[in-house]
Amino acid sequence: MTFRMLVVALLLSATTALAQNAEQKVQSIVSSASFRDARAALDADHPRFVRELITLTEIPAPPFKETKRAAAYLEMLREAKLADVETDAEGNVMGIRTGTGGGPMLAVLAHLDTVFPEGTDVKTKLEGTKLHAPGVGDDTGALALMLSVVRAMDAAKVQTPGDILFVGNVGEEGEGDLRGVKYLLQKGKYRDRIKSVISIDGGSQDGIVNGGLGSLRYRVTFKGPGGHSYGAFGLVSPAFAMGDAMARLSRLQVPRLPRTTFNVGVVGGGTSVNSIPTDMFMLVDMRSESPDELKKVHDAFQRVVREAVDEENKARSTAEGKIVADVKLIGDRPSGTTPTSTYLVQAAASVARVYGFTPTFEIGSTDANVPIAMGIPAITIGRGAGGRSHSMDEWIDVTKEKNVQAGEVVLATILAAAEGR
Ligand SMILES: [Zn+2]
C-alpha cells in the first residue's frame, strides 16, 4: 500500500466510523421518549403553525425592508419563551434556548426577507391543501416551523448541552448579499460562540447543502470627458473602452470543473446618438465552486478592465481628459465546503435516511455560504412540501402529516448537531 493509498484508506474508515456514530446518535434521538413527546407536541401545534405562517407571510418583507416582519417575529420568539430575545444592529431577530451547560453554541437560521418588491400582493390563498402566496415557502415556512419546533422542545422538556440560538435573519436574497448572517458571524455578540450553523430554507428534504457557491458582483463605470460625436471626434470614449473590456472578458478561459462562470448581465450609459458618452456601465457576475478559481477569474476581470482603459487612452486623444474605470463591488458571497466527512453533514444525512429520503450533497448560494467560508461547519436543509419559490404562485402544502414530519426532520437534525460528536 502506498502512503497515499494508506491515507485514503484511513480517511475512508474514519468517515465510515463517523457515519456510523452519527447514524447511531440519530437513531437513539428519534426513538427516545422525549422525541416521541416532541412529535406529539408538533402534531398538536399544527393549527398554530398554519396561523403563524399566514400572519408572517402576509407581512411584506422585501430586501432591506424586513423591519415589520422582524418586529412580528421578535414577538413570536418571545412567546416561544426563548431567552435574551433581541434585534441586532443589522436587523436580525434572535433568542436563545439555554442548554444544560458545557456544549458549543449552535445557530439555527431562517431568513426573513423575500425576493418580492414592495407592493406585491402577499395575501395567502388556500386551494385544497396548498397555501399560495409569494414568499410562503421561501422562507416563511421555515420561520413558522422553527417556532413550532421550539415549542415542541419545551413541551417535551428536551435538553441540549449547548445553547441554541434561533435566528430570523435579514438579507439572504439577491442584493441583500447575506448581510444578516455576515453581521451575525462577523460582528454580532455571539460571533465567537457560534460553533455550527443550520440554515433552514425553501427546498426539498433530501438535499443537504454543504457547499457554498461563491460569487462576486461588480458595477464597473467607465468615465471620460465626452463631447460631440462629429466635432470632438478622436477623443477617448468610455463606450470603446467598455466594449474592449467586454470583448477581453468574453475570451477568458475558466475551468469546467470546479465550475466557474462569468457574465455581463446589464449594460447602459450615454445620453444621445450624436454624443461621445461621459459614462458607460456594466454589471458583472462571477461564480465558482472553488475560492481559488473565483479569485483567479476575479483577478483576470480586474486586469481586463485596466488593460481596456489603458488601450483606449493610447488609441485616442486624452487632450480633454482620460478614461477612468470605477470598479465597485456590489455582491460578495464567499465559497467553500463543509466536508461530507464532517459530523454535522453525516448527522443531517442520517436524519434524511431515517425519514426515507435519499440524501444528496449540494452546492448552493445560501446563508450557509458565510459560516462555511469561515470554517464553521454549516449546512442548509430544506423544509420540504412546497414549490414554485421566487414566483407569484409559490405554495406550500399545509397537510398536518407533512409538516409534522418536516418539524421532526428539523428537530432531529438540531438535536444531533447540538449533541456534537
Ligand atoms: Zn431562501
Residues whose N, C-alpha, C, O or C-beta is under 5 A from the ligand:
A	BS01	ZN	D138 D139 D201 G202
